[in-house]
Amino acid sequence: MPLQQTCPCGSGATYDACCGRLHRGAAEAETAERLMRARYAAYAVGDVDYVFRTWHPRTRPHDLPPAGRPKWTGLRILGSGEDWVEFVASYEDAGVSGELRERSRFERRGARWVYVEPA
């Protein structure tokens, strides 16, 4: 993704100034919601390595689906708390539109937030 395009997480900032810096390892997510947005953006830009690195080792699958499928098209945050985020992520797959709604649980491991599981 070009660094100066708008970030897919919906913040309105450029990808480079927003989730791109987290994906590169130049910064860590300060909150569970920030990590949720960065994980969504990683799915949207095909950075499955970031998704894998930010998944709790106890609940992380052995491998992830290949990048680019489905095509993620939008994110709405419905609510968030200290260690949870409820969201709706829109996608398109084989010409069919859909939505994924989830209330995700996050945990601090040292100085980093990680995704644990749906709550």
URKARA-V884809 format. One record per residue. RES is the residue in one letter. OMEGA is omega in whole degrees, 0 to 359 (999 if undefined). Layout:
RES,OMEGA
RES,OMEGA
This chain:
M,175
P,187
L,183
Q,175
Q,178
T,182
C,180
P,183
C,178
G,182
S,185
G,178
A,176
T,179
Y,182
D,182
A,186
C,185
C,179
G,181
R,175
L,179
H,179
R,182
G,180
A,179
A,176
E,176
A,182
E,183
T,176
A,179
E,180
R,177
L,178
M,180
R,181
A,178
R,176
Y,180
A,178
A,174
Y,184
A,182
V,177
G,180
D,182
V,176
D,178
Y,178
V,181
F,182
R,184
T,178
W,180
H,183
P,181
R,184
T,183
R,175
P,180
H,175
D,182
L,176
P,179
P,180
A,172
G,180
R,355
P,176
K,181
W,190
T,179
G,181
L,173
R,175
I,181
L,179
G,178
S,176
G,184
E,184
D,178
W,176
V,174
E,187
F,169
V,178
A,179
S,180
Y,173
E,180
D,180
A,177
G,180
V,179
S,178
G,178
E,172
L,177
R,183
E,167
R,186
S,176
R,182
F,181
E,174
R,172
R,187
G,181
A,186
R,169
W,174
V,175
Y,180
V,185
E,171
P,181
A,999
